[in-house]
Amino acid sequence: MGKLIGLIVILIVLAGLGLVAFAYVGPILGFDFSAPQTEIRVPVTLNPSDGS
């Protein structure tokens, strides 16, 4: 049972390292991680409060 937990921990660490490596190497490979730049305008109605 201890070997299974150790294997799972090692796999989680390797997955984390792979994710970090992909974040660094992704833009070099042509992956774009930037958010789309769109302007959103939503009208807001403010109701005055009476202070109570």
PDB file of N, H, CA, C and O in Angstrom:
ATOM      1  N   MET A   1       0.821  -1.191   0.000  1.00  0.00           N
ATOM      2  CA  MET A   1       0.000   0.000   0.000  1.00  0.00           C
ATOM      3  C   MET A   1       0.864   1.253   0.000  1.00  0.00           C
ATOM      4  O   MET A   1       0.512   2.253  -0.626  1.00  0.00           O
ATOM      5  N   GLY A   2       1.993   1.202   0.700  1.00  0.00           N
ATOM      6  H   GLY A   2       2.279   0.389   1.208  1.00  0.00           H
ATOM      7  CA  GLY A   2       2.883   2.349   0.745  1.00  0.00           C
ATOM      8  C   GLY A   2       3.510   2.640  -0.604  1.00  0.00           C
ATOM      9  O   GLY A   2       3.746   3.798  -0.949  1.00  0.00           O
ATOM     10  N   LYS A   3       3.783   1.580  -1.376  1.00  0.00           N
ATOM     11  H   LYS A   3       3.591   0.640  -1.096  1.00  0.00           H
ATOM     12  CA  LYS A   3       4.365   1.774  -2.713  1.00  0.00           C
ATOM     13  C   LYS A   3       3.358   2.435  -3.646  1.00  0.00           C
ATOM     14  O   LYS A   3       3.731   3.243  -4.496  1.00  0.00           O
ATOM     15  N   LEU A   4       2.095   2.096  -3.489  1.00  0.00           N
ATOM     16  H   LEU A   4       1.792   1.439  -2.798  1.00  0.00           H
ATOM     17  CA  LEU A   4       1.054   2.687  -4.340  1.00  0.00           C
ATOM     18  C   LEU A   4       0.926   4.185  -4.049  1.00  0.00           C
ATOM     19  O   LEU A   4       0.832   4.994  -4.972  1.00  0.00           O
ATOM     20  N   ILE A   5       0.922   4.545  -2.782  1.00  0.00           N
ATOM     21  H   ILE A   5       0.999   3.888  -2.032  1.00  0.00           H
ATOM     22  CA  ILE A   5       0.828   5.966  -2.418  1.00  0.00           C
ATOM     23  C   ILE A   5       2.063   6.717  -2.903  1.00  0.00           C
ATOM     24  O   ILE A   5       1.958   7.840  -3.395  1.00  0.00           O
ATOM     25  N   GLY A   6       3.238   6.093  -2.765  1.00  0.00           N
ATOM     26  H   GLY A   6       3.324   5.180  -2.365  1.00  0.00           H
ATOM     27  CA  GLY A   6       4.465   6.719  -3.263  1.00  0.00           C
ATOM     28  C   GLY A   6       4.420   6.935  -4.765  1.00  0.00           C
ATOM     29  O   GLY A   6       4.859   7.972  -5.261  1.00  0.00           O
ATOM     30  N   LEU A   7       3.888   5.953  -5.494  1.00  0.00           N
ATOM     31  H   LEU A   7       3.531   5.110  -5.091  1.00  0.00           H
ATOM     32  CA  LEU A   7       3.766   6.077  -6.946  1.00  0.00           C
ATOM     33  C   LEU A   7       2.803   7.204  -7.320  1.00  0.00           C
ATOM     34  O   LEU A   7       3.060   7.961  -8.256  1.00  0.00           O
ATOM     35  N   ILE A   8       1.708   7.310  -6.592  1.00  0.00           N
ATOM     36  H   ILE A   8       1.500   6.695  -5.832  1.00  0.00           H
ATOM     37  CA  ILE A   8       0.740   8.371  -6.869  1.00  0.00           C
ATOM     38  C   ILE A   8       1.364   9.743  -6.595  1.00  0.00           C
ATOM     39  O   ILE A   8       1.159  10.677  -7.370  1.00  0.00           O
ATOM     40  N   VAL A   9       2.117   9.872  -5.509  1.00  0.00           N
ATOM     41  H   VAL A   9       2.283   9.113  -4.880  1.00  0.00           H
ATOM     42  CA  VAL A   9       2.773  11.136  -5.199  1.00  0.00           C
ATOM     43  C   VAL A   9       3.779  11.502  -6.284  1.00  0.00           C
ATOM     44  O   VAL A   9       3.848  12.656  -6.707  1.00  0.00           O
ATOM     45  N   ILE A  10       4.557  10.524  -6.733  1.00  0.00           N
ATOM     46  H   ILE A  10       4.501   9.586  -6.389  1.00  0.00           H
ATOM     47  CA  ILE A  10       5.539  10.772  -7.796  1.00  0.00           C
ATOM     48  C   ILE A  10       4.843  11.205  -9.081  1.00  0.00           C
ATOM     49  O   ILE A  10       5.315  12.118  -9.758  1.00  0.00           O
ATOM     50  N   LEU A  11       3.730  10.565  -9.425  1.00  0.00           N
ATOM     51  H   LEU A  11       3.347   9.823  -8.875  1.00  0.00           H
ATOM     52  CA  LEU A  11       2.990  10.939 -10.635  1.00  0.00           C
ATOM     53  C   LEU A  11       2.419  12.350 -10.522  1.00  0.00           C
ATOM     54  O   LEU A  11       2.407  13.089 -11.507  1.00  0.00           O
ATOM     55  N   ILE A  12       1.949  12.734  -9.342  1.00  0.00           N
ATOM     56  H   ILE A  12       1.959  12.134  -8.542  1.00  0.00           H
ATOM     57  CA  ILE A  12       1.418  14.086  -9.148  1.00  0.00           C
ATOM     58  C   ILE A  12       2.525  15.126  -9.290  1.00  0.00           C
ATOM     59  O   ILE A  12       2.322  16.174  -9.904  1.00  0.00           O
ATOM     60  N   VAL A  13       3.696  14.835  -8.722  1.00  0.00           N
ATOM     61  H   VAL A  13       3.861  13.983  -8.224  1.00  0.00           H
ATOM     62  CA  VAL A  13       4.830  15.756  -8.840  1.00  0.00           C
ATOM     63  C   VAL A  13       5.267  15.875 -10.296  1.00  0.00           C
ATOM     64  O   VAL A  13       5.535  16.980 -10.770  1.00  0.00           O
ATOM     65  N   LEU A  14       5.343  14.768 -11.005  1.00  0.00           N
ATOM     66  H   LEU A  14       5.125  13.871 -10.620  1.00  0.00           H
ATOM     67  CA  LEU A  14       5.730  14.806 -12.420  1.00  0.00           C
ATOM     68  C   LEU A  14       4.702  15.556 -13.261  1.00  0.00           C
ATOM     69  O   LEU A  14       5.069  16.277 -14.188  1.00  0.00           O
ATOM     70  N   ALA A  15       3.431  15.394 -12.947  1.00  0.00           N
ATOM     71  H   ALA A  15       3.133  14.808 -12.194  1.00  0.00           H
ATOM     72  CA  ALA A  15       2.383  16.122 -13.681  1.00  0.00           C
ATOM     73  C   ALA A  15       2.510  17.624 -13.431  1.00  0.00           C
ATOM     74  O   ALA A  15       2.343  18.423 -14.353  1.00  0.00           O
ATOM     75  N   GLY A  16       2.804  18.009 -12.193  1.00  0.00           N
ATOM     76  H   GLY A  16       2.939  17.360 -11.444  1.00  0.00           H
ATOM     77  CA  GLY A  16       2.994  19.425 -11.882  1.00  0.00           C
ATOM     78  C   GLY A  16       4.193  20.009 -12.610  1.00  0.00           C
ATOM     79  O   GLY A  16       4.123  21.114 -13.149  1.00  0.00           O
ATOM     80  N   LEU A  17       5.293  19.268 -12.624  1.00  0.00           N
ATOM     81  H   LEU A  17       5.350  18.371 -12.185  1.00  0.00           H
ATOM     82  CA  LEU A  17       6.484  19.728 -13.345  1.00  0.00           C
ATOM     83  C   LEU A  17       6.222  19.824 -14.849  1.00  0.00           C
ATOM     84  O   LEU A  17       6.703  20.743 -15.511  1.00  0.00           O
ATOM     85  N   GLY A  18       5.463  18.878 -15.377  1.00  0.00           N
ATOM     86  H   GLY A  18       5.072  18.132 -14.839  1.00  0.00           H
ATOM     87  CA  GLY A  18       5.112  18.931 -16.790  1.00  0.00           C
ATOM     88  C   GLY A  18       4.246  20.131 -17.116  1.00  0.00           C
ATOM     89  O   GLY A  18       4.405  20.743 -18.172  1.00  0.00           O
ATOM     90  N   LEU A  19       3.335  20.472 -16.228  1.00  0.00           N
ATOM     91  H   LEU A  19       3.205  19.974 -15.370  1.00  0.00           H
ATOM     92  CA  LEU A  19       2.481  21.638 -16.442  1.00  0.00           C
ATOM     93  C   LEU A  19       3.300  22.927 -16.413  1.00  0.00           C
ATOM     94  O   LEU A  19       3.085  23.816 -17.236  1.00  0.00           O
ATOM     95  N   VAL A  20       4.231  23.031 -15.476  1.00  0.00           N
ATOM     96  H   VAL A  20       4.406  22.308 -14.808  1.00  0.00           H
ATOM     97  CA  VAL A  20       5.094  24.211 -15.403  1.00  0.00           C
ATOM     98  C   VAL A  20       5.976  24.300 -16.641  1.00  0.00           C
ATOM     99  O   VAL A  20       6.159  25.382 -17.199  1.00  0.00           O
ATOM    100  N   ALA A  21       6.520  23.173 -17.068  1.00  0.00           N
ATOM    101  H   ALA A  21       6.372  22.294 -16.614  1.00  0.00           H
ATOM    102  CA  ALA A  21       7.365  23.165 -18.266  1.00  0.00           C
ATOM    103  C   ALA A  21       6.559  23.576 -19.496  1.00  0.00           C
ATOM    104  O   ALA A  21       7.059  24.321 -20.340  1.00  0.00           O
ATOM    105  N   PHE A  22       5.323  23.102 -19.606  1.00  0.00           N
ATOM    106  H   PHE A  22       4.918  22.498 -18.920  1.00  0.00           H
ATOM    107  CA  PHE A  22       4.491  23.475 -20.745  1.00  0.00           C
ATOM    108  C   PHE A  22       4.162  24.961 -20.728  1.00  0.00           C
ATOM    109  O   PHE A  22       4.071  25.591 -21.781  1.00  0.00           O
ATOM    110  N   ALA A  23       3.982  25.528 -19.520  1.00  0.00           N
ATOM    111  H   ALA A  23       4.057  25.016 -18.664  1.00  0.00           H
ATOM    112  CA  ALA A  23       3.698  26.958 -19.420  1.00  0.00           C
ATOM    113  C   ALA A  23       4.882  27.783 -19.926  1.00  0.00           C
ATOM    114  O   ALA A  23       4.689  28.846 -20.516  1.00  0.00           O
ATOM    115  N   TYR A  24       6.102  27.301 -19.701  1.00  0.00           N
ATOM    116  H   TYR A  24       6.259  26.437 -19.222  1.00  0.00           H
ATOM    117  CA  TYR A  24       7.282  28.022 -20.172  1.00  0.00           C
ATOM    118  C   TYR A  24       7.555  27.776 -21.655  1.00  0.00           C
ATOM    119  O   TYR A  24       7.935  28.701 -22.374  1.00  0.00           O
ATOM    120  N   VAL A  25       7.368  26.551 -22.115  1.00  0.00           N
ATOM    121  H   VAL A  25       7.059  25.800 -21.532  1.00  0.00           H
ATOM    122  CA  VAL A  25       7.736  26.188 -23.488  1.00  0.00           C
ATOM    123  C   VAL A  25       6.581  26.407 -24.458  1.00  0.00           C
ATOM    124  O   VAL A  25       6.811  26.501 -25.664  1.00  0.00           O
ATOM    125  N   GLY A  26       5.349  26.490 -23.969  1.00  0.00           N
ATOM    126  H   GLY A  26       5.162  26.414 -22.990  1.00  0.00           H
ATOM    127  CA  GLY A  26       4.175  26.627 -24.828  1.00  0.00           C
ATOM    128  C   GLY A  26       4.242  27.781 -25.806  1.00  0.00           C
ATOM    129  O   GLY A  26       3.985  27.571 -26.991  1.00  0.00           O
ATOM    130  N   PRO A  27       4.580  29.006 -25.369  1.00  0.00           N
ATOM    131  CA  PRO A  27       4.645  30.122 -26.326  1.00  0.00           C
ATOM    132  C   PRO A  27       5.713  29.919 -27.406  1.00  0.00           C
ATOM    133  O   PRO A  27       5.556  30.406 -28.525  1.00  0.00           O
ATOM    134  N   ILE A  28       6.775  29.220 -27.089  1.00  0.00           N
ATOM    135  H   ILE A  28       6.903  28.824 -26.180  1.00  0.00           H
ATOM    136  CA  ILE A  28       7.808  28.940 -28.095  1.00  0.00           C
ATOM    137  C   ILE A  28       7.255  27.993 -29.158  1.00  0.00           C
ATOM    138  O   ILE A  28       7.602  28.094 -30.334  1.00  0.00           O
ATOM    139  N   LEU A  29       6.390  27.072 -28.728  1.00  0.00           N
ATOM    140  H   LEU A  29       6.109  26.990 -27.772  1.00  0.00           H
ATOM    141  CA  LEU A  29       5.807  26.096 -29.654  1.00  0.00           C
ATOM    142  C   LEU A  29       4.594  26.638 -30.401  1.00  0.00           C
ATOM    143  O   LEU A  29       4.049  25.957 -31.269  1.00  0.00           O
ATOM    144  N   GLY A  30       4.163  27.861 -30.072  1.00  0.00           N
ATOM    145  H   GLY A  30       4.606  28.414 -29.367  1.00  0.00           H
ATOM    146  CA  GLY A  30       3.062  28.470 -30.811  1.00  0.00           C
ATOM    147  C   GLY A  30       1.734  28.480 -30.087  1.00  0.00           C
ATOM    148  O   GLY A  30       0.722  28.862 -30.674  1.00  0.00           O
ATOM    149  N   PHE A  31       1.705  28.069 -28.822  1.00  0.00           N
ATOM    150  H   PHE A  31       2.528  27.759 -28.345  1.00  0.00           H
ATOM    151  CA  PHE A  31       0.469  28.117 -28.056  1.00  0.00           C
ATOM    152  C   PHE A  31       0.318  29.505 -27.444  1.00  0.00           C
ATOM    153  O   PHE A  31       1.257  30.029 -26.845  1.00  0.00           O
ATOM    154  N   ASP A  32      -0.859  30.097 -27.593  1.00  0.00           N
ATOM    155  H   ASP A  32      -1.622  29.671 -28.079  1.00  0.00           H
ATOM    156  CA  ASP A  32      -1.115  31.443 -27.083  1.00  0.00           C
ATOM    157  C   ASP A  32      -1.979  31.333 -25.836  1.00  0.00           C
ATOM    158  O   ASP A  32      -3.121  30.877 -25.905  1.00  0.00           O
ATOM    159  N   PHE A  33      -1.439  31.747 -24.701  1.00  0.00           N
ATOM    160  H   PHE A  33      -0.512  32.117 -24.645  1.00  0.00           H
ATOM    161  CA  PHE A  33      -2.154  31.641 -23.436  1.00  0.00           C
ATOM    162  C   PHE A  33      -2.826  32.947 -23.030  1.00  0.00           C
ATOM    163  O   PHE A  33      -3.425  33.014 -21.956  1.00  0.00           O
ATOM    164  N   SER A  34      -2.744  33.979 -23.854  1.00  0.00           N
ATOM    165  H   SER A  34      -2.257  33.925 -24.726  1.00  0.00           H
ATOM    166  CA  SER A  34      -3.307  35.267 -23.468  1.00  0.00           C
ATOM    167  C   SER A  34      -4.836  35.249 -23.598  1.00  0.00           C
ATOM    168  O   SER A  34      -5.400  34.555 -24.444  1.00  0.00           O
ATOM    169  N   ALA A  35      -5.473  36.025 -22.742  1.00  0.00           N
ATOM    170  H   ALA A  35      -5.015  36.589 -22.055  1.00  0.00           H
ATOM    171  CA  ALA A  35      -6.931  36.117 -22.774  1.00  0.00           C
ATOM    172  C   ALA A  35      -7.372  36.974 -23.948  1.00  0.00           C
ATOM    173  O   ALA A  35      -6.654  37.901 -24.325  1.00  0.00           O
ATOM    174  N   PRO A  36      -8.525  36.697 -24.536  1.00  0.00           N
ATOM    175  CA  PRO A  36      -9.017  37.532 -25.632  1.00  0.00           C
ATOM    176  C   PRO A  36      -9.315  38.948 -25.141  1.00  0.00           C
ATOM    177  O   PRO A  36      -9.856  39.136 -24.052  1.00  0.00           O
ATOM    178  N   GLN A  37      -8.960  39.929 -25.949  1.00  0.00           N
ATOM    179  H   GLN A  37      -8.520  39.776 -26.834  1.00  0.00           H
ATOM    180  CA  GLN A  37      -9.135  41.333 -25.586  1.00  0.00           C
ATOM    181  C   GLN A  37     -10.427  41.853 -26.199  1.00  0.00           C
ATOM    182  O   GLN A  37     -10.442  42.281 -27.354  1.00  0.00           O
ATOM    183  N   THR A  38     -11.504  41.818 -25.435  1.00  0.00           N
ATOM    184  H   THR A  38     -11.492  41.471 -24.497  1.00  0.00           H
ATOM    185  CA  THR A  38     -12.782  42.363 -25.897  1.00  0.00           C
ATOM    186  C   THR A  38     -13.339  43.276 -24.817  1.00  0.00           C
ATOM    187  O   THR A  38     -13.229  42.987 -23.626  1.00  0.00           O
ATOM    188  N   GLU A  39     -13.932  44.374 -25.241  1.00  0.00           N
ATOM    189  H   GLU A  39     -14.022  44.609 -26.209  1.00  0.00           H
ATOM    190  CA  GLU A  39     -14.532  45.322 -24.310  1.00  0.00           C
ATOM    191  C   GLU A  39     -15.996  44.979 -24.136  1.00  0.00           C
ATOM    192  O   GLU A  39     -16.713  44.773 -25.115  1.00  0.00           O
ATOM    193  N   ILE A  40     -16.438  44.917 -22.897  1.00  0.00           N
ATOM    194  H   ILE A  40     -15.855  45.085 -22.101  1.00  0.00           H
ATOM    195  CA  ILE A  40     -17.829  44.599 -22.590  1.00  0.00           C
ATOM    196  C   ILE A  40     -18.414  45.769 -21.822  1.00  0.00           C
ATOM    197  O   ILE A  40     -17.885  46.169 -20.786  1.00  0.00           O
ATOM    198  N   ARG A  41     -19.510  46.318 -22.335  1.00  0.00           N
ATOM    199  H   ARG A  41     -19.940  45.993 -23.177  1.00  0.00           H
ATOM    200  CA  ARG A  41     -20.188  47.425 -21.658  1.00  0.00           C
ATOM    201  C   ARG A  41     -21.563  46.950 -21.227  1.00  0.00           C
ATOM    202  O   ARG A  41     -22.357  46.474 -22.039  1.00  0.00           O
ATOM    203  N   VAL A  42     -21.831  47.088 -19.940  1.00  0.00           N
ATOM    204  H   VAL A  42     -21.187  47.475 -19.280  1.00  0.00           H
ATOM    205  CA  VAL A  42     -23.118  46.688 -19.375  1.00  0.00           C
ATOM    206  C   VAL A  42     -23.673  47.879 -18.604  1.00  0.00           C
ATOM    207  O   VAL A  42     -23.011  48.382 -17.695  1.00  0.00           O
ATOM    208  N   PRO A  43     -24.882  48.343 -18.949  1.00  0.00           N
ATOM    209  CA  PRO A  43     -25.458  49.472 -18.211  1.00  0.00           C
ATOM    210  C   PRO A  43     -25.814  49.054 -16.781  1.00  0.00           C
ATOM    211  O   PRO A  43     -26.326  47.959 -16.548  1.00  0.00           O
ATOM    212  N   VAL A  44     -25.531  49.948 -15.833  1.00  0.00           N
ATOM    213  H   VAL A  44     -25.116  50.838 -16.022  1.00  0.00           H
ATOM    214  CA  VAL A  44     -25.811  49.686 -14.426  1.00  0.00           C
ATOM    215  C   VAL A  44     -26.690  50.804 -13.892  1.00  0.00           C
ATOM    216  O   VAL A  44     -26.385  51.981 -14.087  1.00  0.00           O
ATOM    217  N   THR A  45     -27.769  50.451 -13.228  1.00  0.00           N
ATOM    218  H   THR A  45     -28.017  49.495 -13.070  1.00  0.00           H
ATOM    219  CA  THR A  45     -28.668  51.412 -12.618  1.00  0.00           C
ATOM    220  C   THR A  45     -28.398  51.424 -11.113  1.00  0.00           C
ATOM    221  O   THR A  45     -28.507  50.395 -10.446  1.00  0.00           O
ATOM    222  N   LEU A  46     -28.044  52.598 -10.587  1.00  0.00           N
ATOM    223  H   LEU A  46     -27.955  53.434 -11.129  1.00  0.00           H
ATOM    224  CA  LEU A  46     -27.780  52.737  -9.160  1.00  0.00           C
ATOM    225  C   LEU A  46     -28.967  53.384  -8.491  1.00  0.00           C
ATOM    226  O   LEU A  46     -29.427  54.443  -8.918  1.00  0.00           O
ATOM    227  N   ASN A  47     -29.471  52.748  -7.433  1.00  0.00           N
ATOM    228  H   ASN A  47     -29.097  51.888  -7.085  1.00  0.00           H
ATOM    229  CA  ASN A  47     -30.575  53.292  -6.665  1.00  0.00           C
ATOM    230  C   ASN A  47     -30.010  53.978  -5.427  1.00  0.00           C
ATOM    231  O   ASN A  47     -29.246  53.365  -4.681  1.00  0.00           O
ATOM    232  N   PRO A  48     -30.377  55.260  -5.192  1.00  0.00           N
ATOM    233  CA  PRO A  48     -29.862  55.938  -3.993  1.00  0.00           C
ATOM    234  C   PRO A  48     -30.462  55.321  -2.736  1.00  0.00           C
ATOM    235  O   PRO A  48     -31.638  54.958  -2.713  1.00  0.00           O
ATOM    236  N   SER A  49     -29.642  55.206  -1.689  1.00  0.00           N
ATOM    237  H   SER A  49     -28.687  55.501  -1.708  1.00  0.00           H
ATOM    238  CA  SER A  49     -30.151  54.665  -0.429  1.00  0.00           C
ATOM    239  C   SER A  49     -30.551  55.826   0.482  1.00  0.00           C
ATOM    240  O   SER A  49     -30.052  56.942   0.336  1.00  0.00           O
ATOM    241  N   ASP A  50     -31.451  55.552   1.414  1.00  0.00           N
ATOM    242  H   ASP A  50     -31.857  54.646   1.532  1.00  0.00           H
ATOM    243  CA  ASP A  50     -31.909  56.592   2.314  1.00  0.00           C
ATOM    244  C   ASP A  50     -31.080  56.648   3.595  1.00  0.00           C
ATOM    245  O   ASP A  50     -31.382  57.454   4.476  1.00  0.00           O
ATOM    246  N   GLY A  51     -30.061  55.832   3.724  1.00  0.00           N
ATOM    247  H   GLY A  51     -29.816  55.178   3.009  1.00  0.00           H
ATOM    248  CA  GLY A  51     -29.151  55.878   4.851  1.00  0.00           C
ATOM    249  C   GLY A  51     -29.592  55.054   6.048  1.00  0.00           C
ATOM    250  O   GLY A  51     -28.951  55.123   7.096  1.00  0.00           O
ATOM    251  N   SER A  52     -30.658  54.281   5.933  1.00  0.00           N
ATOM    252  H   SER A  52     -31.179  54.225   5.081  1.00  0.00           H
ATOM    253  CA  SER A  52     -31.105  53.495   7.090  1.00  0.00           C
ATOM    254  C   SER A  52     -30.644  52.069   7.004  1.00  0.00           C
ATOM    255  O   SER A  52     -30.933  51.272   7.896  1.00  0.00           O
TER     256      SER A  52
END
